[in-house]
Amino acid sequence: MSASVTSIRIKRSLRNIARQLGRNVSVISREVENNSTEDGVYQAYWAQSRSNRRRTASRRRERIRDQEIRAYIEENLKLGWSPEQIAGRLPIDHPDKRVSYETIYQFIFKVRRDLTQYLQCGRKQRRKRKNPRKKRVLIPERVGIEQRPEHINDRSEHGHWEGDTAVSRQSSAALMVLQERSLGLTLLEKLPRCAPRDMAQAVIGRLKDFPTDVRRSITFDNGQENRHHTIIRDALTLDTYFCDPYSSWQRGSVENAVGLTRRFWPKKTDYALISDEDIAMVEYRLNTRPRKRFGFLSPLEYASRVALTG
């Protein structure tokens, strides 16, 4: 448009400018009319800036205008659901409404930044992993995860669990977390101490009432609280396996479950001060969260459906 600006300055007609640029005269007329200053002077830099602002503003539209969807998003974010879970569950609860999880993320970050505190990932970037020093594994009769059957790895059979503990520097108490690999069920139990005997008693106490086909095996890490795995194995008649040292990704399900509990009880929480009622409440909330791999049914809903279909 520099040629037209020069032509305007030397007072050439709009038709002459249009002919020179190979444009219709109405195009030049609208350009001059729309992008002139308040004094009626056409300046290229000011006109380009104004054009850019209008183009940007034209692309802005209100994210999620439906107030009912907004309320649904806020309510379930506060329950610990992810945007993807909310987007997947919305058509089930409200068949006439749809929204993508990307739109929900944009709504949170662009419109309701106060809701970012309810997102699962607290950090914007991942922390670098440290190079841990390898330690000797002192677990008797340990069976490595490499010997675990393939049907356990692919989640094709129910009854295979993963176990872990969430610990705190504020007290000797800890939180036991069990996660079923296929059904997605989560079990929580407070431990007086993160010790082998307490861990074994808690695992046995939570799994003993399950049918034998829902307690077939359990996979632990190499923490010393799992040294009494043989007591668990014999009491529940199941197999026990251990992942490789410093390979928490081999028990990704329970690691994710521990991360979810951190949203309720952050690190440095004194687990001794948490009541059994609070633990039961969090366990229920985790088991009623919709899961993508279950078609956005919750683990409890999915487990009930599996039990009915047999």
C-alpha positions in Angstrom: 0.0 0.0 0.0 3.1 2.3 0.0 2.5 3.3 -3.6 -1.1 4.4 -2.7 0.2 6.4 0.3 2.7 8.2 -1.9 0.0 8.9 -4.4 -2.4 10.3 -1.7 0.3 12.6 -0.5 0.9 14.0 -4.0 -2.9 14.4 -4.3 -3.6 11.8 -7.0 -7.2 10.8 -7.5 -8.5 7.5 -6.0 -9.2 6.2 -9.5 -5.7 6.9 -10.5 -4.4 5.0 -7.4 -6.7 2.1 -8.1 -5.5 1.9 -11.7 -1.9 1.9 -10.5 -2.5 -0.9 -7.9 -4.8 -3.0 -10.1 -7.7 -2.7 -7.6 -11.2 -1.5 -7.9 -11.7 2.1 -6.9 -14.2 1.1 -4.2 -11.5 -0.9 -2.4 -9.2 2.1 -2.3 -12.1 4.3 -1.1 -13.0 2.0 1.7 -9.4 1.7 2.8 -8.9 5.5 3.0 -12.3 6.0 4.7 -11.9 3.3 7.3 -8.2 3.8 8.2 -7.8 7.6 8.2 -7.0 9.5 11.3 -9.6 11.6 13.1 -8.3 14.6 11.1 -9.0 12.7 7.9 -5.3 12.0 7.1 -4.3 8.6 5.8 -1.1 7.4 7.4 0.3 3.9 6.5 1.6 3.0 9.9 -1.5 4.1 11.8 -3.8 2.4 9.2 -1.9 -0.9 9.5 -2.0 -0.8 13.3 -5.7 -0.2 13.3 -6.3 -2.9 10.7 -4.3 -5.4 12.8 -6.3 -4.5 15.9 -9.6 -5.0 14.1 -8.5 -8.3 12.7 -7.5 -9.6 16.2 -10.7 -8.4 17.7 -12.8 -10.0 15.0 -11.3 -13.4 16.0 -12.2 -13.0 19.6 -15.4 -14.6 20.7 -16.8 -15.4 24.1 -15.6 -18.8 25.2 -18.5 -21.1 26.4 -21.5 -18.8 26.4 -23.8 -21.4 27.9 -24.0 -20.6 31.6 -25.2 -24.1 32.5 -22.0 -25.6 30.9 -19.9 -23.0 32.7 -21.5 -24.0 36.0 -21.0 -27.7 35.2 -17.3 -27.1 34.5 -16.7 -25.2 37.7 -18.6 -27.7 39.8 -16.7 -30.7 38.5 -13.3 -29.1 38.4 -13.7 -28.5 42.2 -14.5 -32.3 42.5 -11.1 -33.0 41.0 -12.2 -33.9 37.4 -9.9 -33.0 34.5 -11.2 -31.0 31.5 -11.1 -34.1 29.4 -13.2 -36.0 31.9 -15.7 -33.1 32.1 -15.9 -32.9 28.3 -16.5 -36.6 28.0 -19.0 -36.8 30.8 -21.1 -33.8 29.8 -23.1 -35.5 27.0 -24.0 -38.3 29.4 -25.4 -35.9 32.0 -26.7 -33.4 29.5 -27.3 -35.1 26.1 -28.0 -31.9 24.3 -24.7 -30.2 25.2 -21.2 -30.6 23.9 -17.9 -28.9 24.5 -14.3 -30.0 23.8 -11.7 -30.3 26.5 -9.5 -27.8 24.6 -12.3 -25.2 24.9 -12.5 -25.9 28.6 -8.7 -25.3 29.0 -9.0 -22.0 27.0 -12.0 -21.0 29.2 -10.0 -21.7 32.4 -6.8 -19.9 31.3 -8.4 -17.0 29.4 -11.7 -16.3 31.3 -11.6 -18.1 34.7 -8.0 -18.1 35.8 -9.2 -18.6 39.4 -10.1 -22.2 38.4 -6.5 -23.1 37.5 -5.9 -24.1 41.1 -8.2 -27.1 40.5 -6.2 -28.5 37.5 -4.3 -31.6 38.3 -0.9 -30.4 37.0 0.3 -27.7 39.4 3.6 -27.1 37.7 4.0 -25.6 34.2 7.1 -27.5 33.5 8.4 -30.9 34.5 11.2 -31.0 37.0 14.5 -32.6 35.9 15.0 -36.1 37.3 17.9 -36.6 39.6 20.4 -39.4 39.1 19.6 -41.6 42.1 22.2 -43.8 43.7 21.4 -47.5 43.4 20.8 -49.3 46.7 20.7 -53.0 47.5 17.3 -54.6 47.5 16.7 -56.4 50.8 13.3 -58.0 50.1 13.2 -61.8 50.7 11.6 -64.0 48.0 11.3 -61.0 45.7 9.8 -61.8 42.3 10.7 -59.2 39.6 8.1 -57.6 37.3 9.8 -59.2 34.4 8.3 -62.5 35.6 4.8 -61.0 35.7 2.5 -62.7 33.1 1.6 -60.7 30.0 -2.1 -60.8 30.7 -1.5 -58.7 33.7 0.5 -56.2 31.7 -2.3 -55.7 29.1 -5.1 -55.3 31.8 -7.2 -58.1 30.2 -8.0 -59.7 33.6 -9.4 -58.2 36.8 -7.9 -58.6 40.2 -4.4 -57.3 39.7 -3.4 -54.5 42.0 -0.6 -52.0 42.5 0.5 -50.8 45.9 2.3 -47.7 47.1 2.6 -45.3 50.1 2.4 -41.5 50.3 4.7 -40.3 53.1 5.3 -37.0 54.8 8.3 -35.5 56.7 5.9 -34.1 59.2 5.1 -37.4 60.9 5.7 -41.1 60.9 2.2 -41.8 59.7 1.6 -42.5 56.0 -1.1 -43.3 53.5 -1.4 -46.7 51.8 -2.7 -46.5 48.2 -3.9 -49.6 46.3 -5.0 -49.3 42.7 -6.7 -52.1 40.6 -5.2 -52.1 37.1 -8.3 -53.2 35.1 -11.3 -51.8 37.0 -9.5 -48.6 38.2 -10.7 -48.9 41.8 -8.7 -47.1 44.4 -8.3 -48.1 48.1 -6.9 -45.8 50.7 -5.8 -46.6 54.3 -3.9 -44.6 56.9 -0.8 -46.3 58.3 0.4 -45.5 61.9 3.9 -46.0 60.5 5.4 -46.6 57.1 6.6 -50.0 58.3 6.4 -53.5 56.9 4.0 -54.9 59.5 1.6 -51.9 59.3 1.7 -52.1 55.5 0.9 -55.8 55.4 -1.9 -55.5 57.9 -3.5 -52.6 55.9 -3.3 -54.5 52.6 -4.8 -57.7 54.0 -7.5 -55.7 55.8 -8.6 -54.0 52.6 -8.4 -56.9 50.2 -9.5 -59.9 52.3 -13.3 -59.3 51.7 -12.9 -59.1 47.9 -13.7 -62.2 45.9 -10.7 -64.3 44.9 -11.1 -63.3 41.3 -10.7 -59.6 42.2 -7.4 -60.2 44.2 -5.1 -62.2 42.0 -1.8 -60.3 42.3 -0.2 -57.1 43.6 2.8 -55.2 42.4 5.0 -53.2 44.8 8.0 -51.0 44.6 11.2 -51.9 46.5 10.5 -49.8 49.6 11.3 -51.6 52.9 7.6 -51.2 53.9 6.9 -54.0 51.5 9.3 -56.5 53.0 6.4 -58.6 54.5 4.9 -59.2 51.1 5.1 -63.0 51.8 2.6 -62.5 54.7 0.3 -60.7 52.2 0.8 -63.4 49.6 0.0 -66.3 51.9 -2.9 -64.5 53.7 -4.7 -63.5 50.5 -3.5 -66.4 48.2 -2.2 -64.1 45.5 1.1 -63.4 43.7 3.4 -60.5 44.6 5.7 -58.8 42.1 8.2 -56.0 42.4 9.1 -53.4 39.8 12.7 -52.5 39.0 14.5 -50.1 41.3 13.8 -46.4 40.4 11.3 -47.4 37.8 8.1 -46.0 39.2 6.6 -45.8 35.6 6.2 -49.6 35.8 3.4 -49.0 38.3 1.9 -46.0 36.6 -1.7 -46.6 37.8 -0.9 -46.3 41.5 1.6 -43.5 40.9 -1.2 -41.5 39.3 -3.5 -42.4 42.2 -0.9 -41.1 44.7 -0.7 -37.9 42.7 -4.4 -37.5 42.9 -4.4 -37.8 46.7 -1.8 -35.0 46.8 -4.4 -32.7 45.5 -6.3 -33.2 48.8 -3.2 -33.6 51.0 -0.2 -31.8 49.6 3.4 -32.8 50.5 4.3 -32.1 54.1 0.8 -32.9 55.2 0.7 -34.6 58.6 -1.2 -37.8 57.9 -1.7 -38.4 61.6 -4.1 -35.5 61.7 -6.3 -36.8 58.9 -9.4 -38.6 60.1 -10.7 -42.0 58.7 -13.8 -40.2 57.5 -11.8 -37.8 55.4 -9.9 -40.7 53.9 -13.1 -42.5 53.1 -14.5 -39.3 51.5 -11.4 -38.9 49.2 -11.5 -42.6 48.3 -15.1 -42.2 47.3 -14.4 -39.2 45.2 -11.6 -40.9 43.4 -13.8 -43.9 42.6 -16.6 -41.7 41.3 -14.4 -39.7 38.9 -15.2 -40.4 35.2 -12.5 -42.3 33.3 -11.8 -41.9 29.6 -10.9 -45.6 29.1 -14.3 -46.6 30.6 -16.3 -44.4 28.2 -16.3 -41.7 31.0 -18.0 -44.0 33.5 -16.6 -43.9 37.0 -14.6 -47.0 38.3 -17.6 -47.8 40.6 -20.0 -47.6 37.7 -17.7 -49.7 35.4 -17.1 -52.3 38.1 -20.9 -52.6 38.7 -21.5 -53.0 35.0 -18.7 -55.7 34.8 -20.3 -57.5 37.8 -23.7 -57.5 36.2 -22.5 -58.8 32.8 -20.4 -61.4 34.6 
